[in-house]
Amino acid sequence: MEHRQLGASGLRIPVLSFGTATFGGGNEFFKAWGSTQVDEARRLVDICLEAGVNLFDTANVYSQGMAETILGKTIKSRRNEVLLSTKATFPMGTDPNAYGSSRQNLVRACEDSLRRLGTDHIDIYHMHGFDARTPVEETLRTLDTLVQSGKVRYIACSNFSGWHLMKSLSVSERHGWARYVGHQAYYSLANREFEWELQPLGVDQGVGTIVWSPLSAGLLSGKFRRGQPAPANSRLAQGGGQGPQVPDELLFNIVDALDQVAAQTGKTVAQVALNWLLQRPTVVNLVIGARTEEQLRQNLAAAGWNLTPEQVAILDAASETSPIYPYWHQRSFPMLQL
């Protein structure tokens, strides 16, 4: 399994990680993602480790802590073999201080995650979203304290806009605090808006991209076809989808191109879609999920090979969409682009 440097840090992580949002199924939303319990989760973790995937991604909000608890039980005897990534910010109760990125919430959330995971440290700690109510200085000072205490090794963010991330990096630099070295972001052939602002920022500032929902909630799995109803067992059909609506014509043009490249490579549609992402600037890791062993093994086979430049060009053309302002204007002056 190929490993890449996580942004401007010394940490090397595998190009694929296993996402545990399917663990637990603690409410109707997460049941649509999956309801994997400890024994099955342990088997999936074993398959990942056998393939060289030793990074496991979770969040406190996944099934309100159940995913972290299940993951902690599966890696209890092999903590030194794995890297753990978890997140905070989203609500964990009705207490008005049980969400956000304040010092009050982050210290408590970190301690709770450590307890559920059964570990003394978190390797990558993400802010799951940007908290506009809390001063950026308070959030980053708290995260730096968690790093200095040894409870957190590296910090990252998720779902930030360009100015959120750039302001945070500037504050960290000004005070000499730990900085975000990764950004977990929504990105796929069907959703390329990440390229307009956040990708150039990542290149310029040394922030590595960890991609969530790289198959666009299953739309690029190969199960969705022109003129056919959505599969009844899909996450989207069961109410667990996330992300903006993808116009049918765009989606099926992309699927047609994926079919073309899949036939050339002997790979599946999903494997081609994942491999395309692994060749994009700043992309360090893809978070793959799976409800079954077969699905996991197929996704793992997306790494270890590369599309040709010609095949990448086919997929680029099929998935291209017109950018919003000011990005369409900036593209008129390519010499000014990073």
C-alpha positions as a printed Julia matrix, in Angstrom:
338×3 Matrix{Float64}:
   0.0    0.0     0.0
   1.4    3.37   -1.04
   1.91   5.94    1.73
   2.0    9.71    1.28
   3.07  12.64    3.44
   0.15  14.39    5.14
   0.63  17.99    4.06
   3.52  19.87    5.65
   3.98  17.29    8.39
   6.23  14.32    9.0
   3.31  11.89    9.18
   2.97   9.34    6.38
  -0.42   7.76    5.88
  -1.76   5.14    3.44
  -3.55   6.41    0.35
  -6.69   4.6     1.51
  -8.26   4.7     4.96
 -11.29   2.92    6.32
 -14.25   5.08    7.36
 -16.34   3.8    10.25
 -19.54   5.79    9.78
 -21.11   2.39    9.03
 -20.36   1.21   12.57
 -23.21   1.22   15.07
 -26.28   2.4    13.18
 -27.36   4.36   16.23
 -30.15   6.36   14.54
 -32.18   6.29   11.34
 -29.65   8.38    9.4
 -26.68   6.2    10.29
 -28.66   2.97    9.91
 -28.9    3.89    6.22
 -25.09   3.97    6.15
 -24.75   0.68    8.01
 -25.14  -0.98   11.4
 -21.89  -2.94   11.68
 -21.27  -4.36   15.16
 -18.05  -5.47   16.87
 -17.46  -8.94   15.39
 -18.07  -7.85   11.8
 -16.12  -4.65   12.38
 -13.16  -6.64   13.65
 -13.17  -8.69   10.43
 -13.23  -5.55    8.28
 -10.35  -4.07   10.28
  -8.38  -7.3     9.81
  -8.89  -7.14    6.03
  -7.68  -3.52    5.99
  -4.55  -4.3     7.97
  -3.78  -7.28    5.75
  -3.91  -4.9     2.77
  -1.64  -2.33    4.46
  -4.45   0.1     5.33
  -3.73   1.11    8.92
  -5.59   4.45    9.14
  -9.12   4.31   10.52
 -11.38   7.35   10.37
 -14.28   8.0    12.72
 -16.05  10.88   14.52
 -17.71  11.4    17.85
 -21.01  12.19   16.13
 -21.14   8.9    14.2
 -24.06   7.12   15.89
 -23.47   9.43   18.88
 -20.23   7.75   19.92
 -21.11   4.15   19.04
 -18.75   4.08   16.05
 -15.81   5.2    18.21
 -16.67   2.6    20.86
 -16.88  -0.23   18.32
 -13.67   0.84   16.61
 -11.9    1.02   19.96
 -12.89  -2.56   20.76
 -11.68  -3.85   17.39
  -8.18  -2.35   17.7
  -7.72  -2.79   21.46
  -4.93  -5.37   21.19
  -3.2   -3.75   18.21
  -3.23  -0.01   18.96
   0.42   0.36   18.0
  -0.33  -0.99   14.51
  -2.92   1.61   13.61
  -3.49   5.33   13.14
  -6.72   6.77   14.5
  -8.5    9.81   13.11
 -11.56  11.26   14.79
 -13.48  14.53   14.84
 -15.36  17.0    17.02
 -17.58  20.08   16.57
 -21.04  18.72   15.7
 -23.7   18.37   18.45
 -23.36  15.51   20.94
 -26.41  16.42   23.03
 -28.76  19.22   23.96
 -26.29  21.02   26.21
 -25.53  24.33   24.43
 -21.84  23.72   25.18
 -21.87  20.18   23.73
 -21.06  21.35   20.22
 -18.78  23.77   18.44
 -15.04  24.32   18.7
 -14.84  26.17   21.99
 -12.28  25.28   24.64
 -15.14  24.01   26.81
 -16.37  21.57   24.19
 -13.08  20.49   22.64
 -11.42  19.46   25.9
 -14.48  17.44   26.88
 -14.95  16.0    23.38
 -11.33  14.92   23.16
 -11.44  13.21   26.56
 -14.7   11.46   25.62
 -13.25  10.24   22.31
 -10.11   8.94   24.03
 -12.27   7.02   26.49
 -14.52   5.52   23.81
 -11.56   4.6    21.6
  -9.68   3.12   24.56
  -6.48   4.96   23.77
  -4.26   7.65   25.27
  -3.84   9.64   22.06
  -5.52  10.52   18.77
  -3.23  10.55   15.73
  -5.26  13.02   13.62
  -7.87  15.21   15.3
 -10.25  17.02   12.94
 -12.53  19.95   13.45
 -15.58  18.48   11.71
 -16.79  21.91   10.62
 -16.0   25.59   11.11
 -17.46  27.15   14.26
 -18.23  30.76   13.37
 -19.24  31.62   16.96
 -15.93  30.77   18.61
 -12.82  32.9    18.05
 -10.34  31.05   15.84
  -7.64  31.88   18.41
  -9.54  30.01   21.13
  -9.96  26.91   18.98
  -6.35  26.76   17.84
  -4.9   27.54   21.27
  -6.95  24.66   22.68
  -5.82  22.31   19.91
  -2.21  23.33   20.47
  -2.6   22.53   24.17
  -3.97  19.08   23.28
  -0.96  18.52   21.03
   1.49  19.68   23.69
  -0.15  17.37   26.23
   0.36  14.35   23.95
  -3.36  13.63   23.65
  -3.32  14.64   19.97
  -0.5   14.13   17.47
  -1.68  16.19   14.46
  -4.63  18.49   13.81
  -6.76  18.79   10.7
 -10.03  20.35    9.63
 -13.01  19.27    7.58
 -15.58  21.07    5.43
 -13.88  24.48    5.77
 -14.18  27.17    3.12
 -11.05  28.79    1.77
 -11.12  31.78    4.12
 -11.84  29.58    7.15
  -8.74  27.54    6.46
  -6.48  30.42    5.46
  -7.42  32.46    8.55
  -6.73  29.45   10.76
  -3.32  28.85    9.19
  -2.44  32.52    9.62
  -3.39  32.48   13.32
  -1.34  29.34   13.94
   1.67  30.86   12.21
   1.34  34.14   14.12
   1.34  32.42   17.5
   3.58  29.45   16.75
   0.77  26.98   17.45
   0.09  23.62   15.81
  -1.37  24.12   12.33
  -3.84  22.17   10.25
  -1.86  19.75    8.09
  -4.88  18.07    6.53
  -8.32  18.99    5.25
 -10.98  16.29    4.98
 -13.15  17.42    2.09
 -16.0   16.35   -0.17
 -14.56  15.66   -3.64
 -15.3   13.3    -6.51
 -15.75  13.17  -10.27
 -19.35  14.21   -9.67
 -18.47  17.08   -7.32
 -15.37  19.0    -8.39
 -16.01  22.37   -6.69
 -13.14  21.58   -4.3
 -10.77  22.35   -7.18
 -11.82  26.0    -7.46
 -10.45  27.38   -4.18
  -9.46  24.73   -1.66
  -7.16  22.69   -3.85
  -4.96  25.65   -4.89
  -4.89  26.73   -1.24
  -3.71  23.25   -0.24
  -0.93  23.31   -2.82
   0.23  26.76   -1.71
   0.01  26.16    2.05
   1.04  22.52    2.33
  -2.33  21.14    3.43
  -2.99  17.56    2.39
  -6.45  16.48    1.27
  -8.26  13.52    2.8
 -11.33  12.87    0.66
 -14.64  11.86    2.18
 -17.43  10.34    0.05
 -15.09   9.78   -2.92
 -17.87   7.9    -4.74
 -20.39  10.72   -4.16
 -22.6    8.74   -1.75
 -22.5    5.74   -4.07
 -23.5    7.54   -7.28
 -20.17   6.48   -8.82
 -20.31   2.91   -7.55
 -21.52   1.55  -10.88
 -24.99   0.79   -9.51
 -26.66   3.92  -10.88
 -27.45   3.68  -14.57
 -29.18   5.8   -17.19
 -32.88   5.0   -17.42
 -32.84   2.66  -14.43
 -34.31   3.25  -10.94
 -31.92   3.75   -8.04
 -30.99   0.43   -6.39
 -33.29  -0.26   -3.44
 -30.36  -1.25   -1.22
 -28.32   1.88   -1.91
 -27.52   4.37    0.82
 -29.27   7.13   -1.1
 -32.47   5.1    -1.48
 -32.47   4.39    2.26
 -32.14   8.05    3.2
 -28.46   8.19    4.1
 -27.19  10.37    1.3
 -25.17  13.55    1.63
 -24.05  16.17   -0.81
 -25.73  18.3    -3.46
 -27.98  16.92   -6.16
 -26.0   15.88   -9.23
 -27.84  16.61  -12.51
 -28.78  13.36  -14.23
 -27.15  14.25  -17.53
 -23.84  15.1   -15.86
 -23.93  11.96  -13.7
 -24.65   9.58  -16.56
 -22.09  11.22  -18.85
 -19.54  10.57  -16.1
 -20.74   6.97  -15.71
 -20.44   6.47  -19.48
 -16.84   7.7   -19.36
 -16.14   5.48  -16.35
 -17.54   2.5   -18.27
 -15.23   3.32  -21.17
 -12.13   3.52  -18.98
 -13.16   0.49  -16.91
 -13.32  -1.58  -20.11
  -9.83  -0.4   -21.05
  -8.31  -1.17  -17.64
 -10.24  -4.27  -16.58
 -11.18  -2.45  -13.37
 -14.62  -1.69  -11.94
 -16.36   1.66  -12.32
 -15.81   2.41   -8.62
 -12.11   1.51   -8.77
 -11.59   3.85  -11.73
 -13.43   6.7    -9.96
 -11.27   6.25   -6.85
  -8.04   5.99   -8.82
  -8.81   9.24  -10.64
  -8.92  11.0    -7.27
  -5.58   9.52   -6.21
  -3.96  11.37   -9.12
  -5.32  14.8    -8.21
  -3.16  17.55   -6.64
  -3.0   17.6    -2.81
  -4.92  14.31   -2.46
  -3.17  12.18    0.15
  -5.9    9.76    1.2
  -9.4    8.54    0.33
 -11.76   7.48    3.11
 -13.49   4.35    1.85
 -16.45   2.77    3.58
 -17.94  -0.69    3.24
 -20.81  -2.64    4.7
 -19.53  -6.0     3.44
 -16.2   -7.77    3.0
 -16.71  -7.98   -0.77
 -17.34  -4.25   -1.06
 -14.26  -3.51    1.05
 -11.97  -5.76   -1.0
 -13.17  -4.16   -4.23
 -12.49  -0.66   -2.92
  -9.04  -1.65   -1.66
  -8.15  -2.69   -5.22
  -8.45   0.94   -6.35
  -4.83   1.55   -5.25
  -1.56   0.18   -6.56
  -1.98   1.18  -10.22
  -2.52   4.36  -12.23
  -4.77   5.53  -15.0
  -2.98   6.76  -18.12
  -2.98  10.5   -18.9
  -5.35   9.77  -21.78
  -7.79   7.99  -19.49
  -7.62  10.82  -16.98
  -8.4   13.26  -19.81
 -11.54  11.28  -20.74
 -12.81  11.5   -17.16
 -11.83  15.16  -16.82
 -13.82  16.09  -19.91
 -16.93  14.15  -18.89
 -17.01  15.66  -15.39
 -16.14  19.27  -16.19
 -18.67  21.86  -15.01
 -18.72  25.64  -15.36
 -17.26  27.31  -12.26
 -19.04  30.1   -10.42
 -17.64  33.63  -10.06
 -14.83  34.58   -9.53
 -13.35  31.3   -10.72
 -14.66  31.52  -14.29
 -13.15  34.99  -14.54
  -9.8   33.86  -13.14
  -9.61  31.06  -15.71
  -9.52  33.74  -18.4
  -5.99  34.5   -17.22
  -4.26  31.11  -16.93
  -0.88  32.71  -16.27
  -2.29  33.91  -12.93
  -3.39  30.42  -11.86
  -1.39  28.24   -9.49
